[in-house]
Amino acid sequence: MQQMRTGRRAVLVEPNKPLEIWESPVDPPTGADVLVAVEMAGVCGTDYHFYLGEVPMPGPMVLGHEGIGRVVECGPEATTDSAGNPLAKGDRVYWVPLKPCHRCHACTVLEDTSLCPNQSPGRFRDPRLTPFATYTDFALLPNGMTFFKVPEDTPSEAVIAFGCAMPTVLHAMERLGQIRFGDRVLVQGAGPVGLAATLVASLSGAGEVVVIGAPASRLDMAKRLGATSTIDLDVHATSADRIAAAREIMDGGADIVIEAAGKLAAFGEGTQLVARGGRYLIVGLWSAPGTTMLEPRKINNDNVRIIGSALSRPRHIFKTIQLAQRYHTQLPLTEVVSHRFGLEDAQSAIEAVGRHEPIKAVIQPGMEA
């Protein structure tokens, strides 16, 4: 008889309380489920917002929604990844644990799974069961969840560097529309979402890519990924200073402003930096509650378009792997991963991200704390 596996998981029992490490049995996969041993779990700013209680929790939950791991066991009906590639024990896979229902208006009529109201990761997370969250030793990827094989010539770090940020940005860029050659692009925020937006804007032919953010390590990485100029929040501490600096660099305003700061105050600042006829893409405010003032007259008279975008669709997860495979030898994608923590030290990882210390932090369950 096969010995029952057990696995650890980092559990947020309630907001603002230290994560707890729970250990429990790991059920074998059935049907089309796939059991994966987690190698790297990206630490996202949203995890920190869960920790603070700024995002509603369904109860005790296993954190983590960015994962790379090796297939341990496949259910009898699991023969391929989500792109139809043959799947076997030992294959490395990448997933962002969203599971659309494919039985709602958004999924079937709008054909936009990012709007599915039934795919919230929290409703599937239960510390007593094998989860598909990623702050774990093992993750169970259920039938219907998107995951893709990572080519063996592509480092895990190059994919997890942007975690869920790159799929989110690729989806947002589709909603934005084409970045025209020579466009002036301003990115608010230098975390993983901002860095992903910087990279994609640069690769799309933008003439200028200006990044507002901090600390200096993130701004240095932004330049290495294609930013032409940066504005340091630690130097330009007031909104008026940042607006003046950006307008000077961009000759009055940006053709495209991308909000990737995750801070409510960034929205009002961004609306002032969009040039006439420009576009403002909102990507980072998913977990930032609250309201803010807006002058509709400026939006109206300057013909400004405001585009919201949340989450991603399966193809954007696939394209993230393609981007990493194509550019990891030319660009410092692997170096975006700046901090590594063991699973037992997940609390320290969350706190470090809250202090904006890492460019990108990952949890590696096999690493000694």
N, C-alpha and C positions, 0 to 999 in steps of 0.2 A: 504494500500500500504506500502511495506517495505521501511523504511527510507534508503536513500543512505548513504553508509559508506564513510568516508573520512579517509585518512591516510597521515602520514608524511613520507618523504624520504630524506636522506642526499645526496645532489647532488654536484658532482664535475663539475662546470660550465666550468672551464679551469684550466690547470695546475698551480700550485703554488699560487692559490687563495683559500681563506678559503671556506670550504664546506658550502653550503646553505641548509637550511631546507625548503623544499617545501611541501605544503599540497594540495591535490587534491582528487577528488572522486575516489572511489575504485569500479570498476565494478564487478558485481557478476560473478562467474564462469559459463561457458557454456560448453556443450559437455563433454569431459573428463578432463577438467581443475579442479584444486583444489586450493581453497583459504586458505591460512595459515596465522595465526597471529604469527609474528616472536617473539620468546622468547630470542634467543641468536644468534648474528651474529659474527662470528670470524673475527678478524682484521688480515689480511694477509699482509706479506711484499710486495706482489704484489700491494695491494691497495696503499701502500706508493709510489711505483714506478709509478703507474698511477698519483698520486698526483704530483710527481716531473716532469711528462711529459716524462718519460723514456719509457713508453709504449704508442703507438699511441691510441688516443681516437676517437670515432666516433662522438663526439660532447658532449654536456652536458650529463652526465651519472650518474646513481645511483650506488654507490660503494657497495661492499660486494658480496662475492661468497661462503660463508660458512654459512649455516643456519640450525637452529633447531627451530621448531615452532609447534603450535597446529592447527589442521584442523578446520577451521571455517565453511566452506561450500564446498560441492562437486558438481560439475556439474552432470547432470543426467546420464552421461555415465561413471563417475568415481566411481568405486566400489572397487578397490584394489590398493595397492601400486605396485611398480615395481617388487616385488617378488611374486605377486599374493595373498598377505595377505589381508583379508577384511579390508576395510577402512571406518571409521565413524567419525562424528564430535567429536572433542576432542582428537583424536589420535595425538600422538607426532611423528613428522617425521623429517628426516635429508636429506638435499640435497646439492649438489654442482652444481650450475646452468650451466651445459653444455647440449646442446640439439643436438645430432648428427642428420644428415639429413636422414641417412639410404638409400640414393639414390646417392652414389658416389663410386668411386673405393675403397677408404679406408674402407668405411663401409661394402660394399657388397663383394668385391673380396678379399681384405686383411683381412677382418673381424677384423679390428682394429679401433674402433670408436675414439680412442685418436688421430688419424691422420686425422679425418674428417675436411676438410677445411671450412666447413659451420657452425661450432658449436661455433664460438667465442662468448663469453657472450656479448661483446659490441654491436654486431649487433642487439641484442634483447632488449637492455636497452633503455628506453625512459621515461624521468621523467614525461611526460604528461600522461602516461598510468600506469596501475598496473604492476610493473615489477616483475621479479623473482630474482632480486638482493636482498640483505639481510639487508642493512642499511635502513630498512623500518619498518613501523608498520605492513603492510600486504605484502605478496608476492603471486603472482599468478603462480602456477606451471602448465604450459601448457601440453597438451597431448603430450607424447613422451619424456618428461623430466624425468630423473631418480630420484626417491625419495623412501625412505624406512622408515617403522615404527621403532621407537626406543622402545625396550621392557621397560615396566614400572619399572623393577628392575634395570635399567641402568641409572645412573645420566646423565643429559644433558652435564654436564661439562666433563665427561669422553669421550664423543664422540667429542664435539667441541674443546677439548684440542688441537687436531692436525688439526682441520679444514679440509682444502683440502690437508694438508701435508701427512696425513696417507694414503689416497687413492693414492696419487702421489707416495709415497714410496713403497707401496705394488705393484703397477704397475711396478715401477723401479726394484724392487727385482725380479720380474718375468723375466724381460728382462736381468738382471744380470746373473741369474742362481743360482744354489744352493750355499749357504754359507756352506762350509764343516765344520764339527766339528773340533774345534781348530784353525780355520782360524784367522789370525790377521787382524782386520778391523780398518781402520782409517776414522773417520768422520770429514769433514771440515765444521764447523758451528754448533752452538748450539741453533739455533732458532727452531721453530716447525718442520721444515723438518729434521734438524739434530737430534733433539730429537726423532722423529719418527723412523729415520734410526737407531739410537742407540738402541731403544727398540726392533725393529725387528731383528737386528743383534744379540743382546743378547739372545733373545728367540730362535734364529736359531742355537745356539750352538757355536758361535764364541768364540775362546779362549781368545782373547784380543779385547777390544773395546776402542779405544783411541779417544777422542773428542777434537778438537781444537776449541776454541770459547771464548766468553765473553758476558756479565759480569759474575761475580762469581755466581750469583743466578741461571743462566742457567747451568753453569757447575755443580753446586751442584745437580740440578735436573737431569742432565745427569748421574751422579753417581747413583742416586736413581732409574734410569730407566735401569741400566745395564752397564754403562761405567766402565771400570776397571782403567782407568787413564784419566786425562784431561791435556790440555796444554792451559794456560791462555794467550789470546792475549794481555792483558794489561801488562803481565810480559815478555812474549816472543814477543817483539814488531816488530822484523824484521823477514823476511822470513828465513834468515840463522839460526836464533835462533830456530825457530819453526821446521825447517828441522832437525837440530841437536838433538833437544829434542825428536822428534818423532822417529828418527833412533835409539837413545839410548834406548828408551822404547821398540821398536819393533824389536830390533836386526837387524837393517839394512833397513827394509822396511815393507810395509803392503801387505798382499795377496790381499786385497780389499781396495781401497780408494773410499770413497763416497763424492762427492762434494755437499755440502748442504749450502754453504756460500752465494751464490748469488752474489759473487764478482768476477770480471774477473781475478784479480790477483791470485785467489785461483787455477785456472786451471794449470798454469805453476808450481806452488808449488806442486800441487798434482801429476803431472807427475813425479816429482823427488822422490816421496815417494812410488811409486808402486814398489814392489819387482819384481824380474825376474819371468816371467810367471804369473804375477798378472793381476788384472782387475781394471779399473778405471770407476766408474759410475758417470755420470754427471746428476744431478737432479735439482740444484738450479739456473742455469744460464738462465732460461726462460726469465727473464726481465732484463738481464745485457747485453746491447749492447757493441759492440767493438770487436777488434781482439787482438790476443796475439801470441807470438812466441812459436814454438814447435820444438823440435829436433826429426825428424822422425827416425833417426838412433837408438835412444834409444828404441823407440816403436818397431822398427823392430828387433833389436838385442836381446832385453829382452823379446820378445814374449808377449808384453803387449797388452791387449784388452781394447779399450775405447768404452764405451756404453753410448749413450745418451738416455734419457727418459723424456717425457713430459706428463703432465696431467694424466688421469686415465681412466678406463673403468667402467661401472656400477657395475661389481662384486666387484671392489675394494672399492666402497662406502659401499656396503653390508658387506664386510669383516671387514671394519673399525668398524662397529657396533658390529659385532661378537667379535672382539678383545676387545673392550671396555667392553662388557658384561662379557667376560671371566676373564679379569684381573683387573677390577676396584677395587675389594676388596683386591687384593694382591699388587698392585702397586699404587703409588700416582698420578693416572691419573687426578683425579679431581683437584689436587693441581697445575697442570700445568697452569690452569686458575688463573692468579695472579692479573689481573687488570680488572675492570668492569667500563663501562661508559654508561650513558644514551644516547639516540639517539641525543638529542640536543647538546651533548658534543662529537659528532663524530670527530670533528676537533682535539680535545685534544687526542683522541684515536690514530688517525693517527700520530700525532706528537710524542706521546710516543713511538710508534712502531719504528718510524724513529730514535729515540734516543736509541733503544734497551733496554728500561727500563723493559717492561713486559717479563715474560716467554711466556705467551699467554694473549692477551687482547681480551675481548668480548664487544660487544655493546648489551645492554638489553633495548629495546625500552620502556618497562614498568617501567624502573627505573628512579627515579627523578634525574635530572642533578645536 
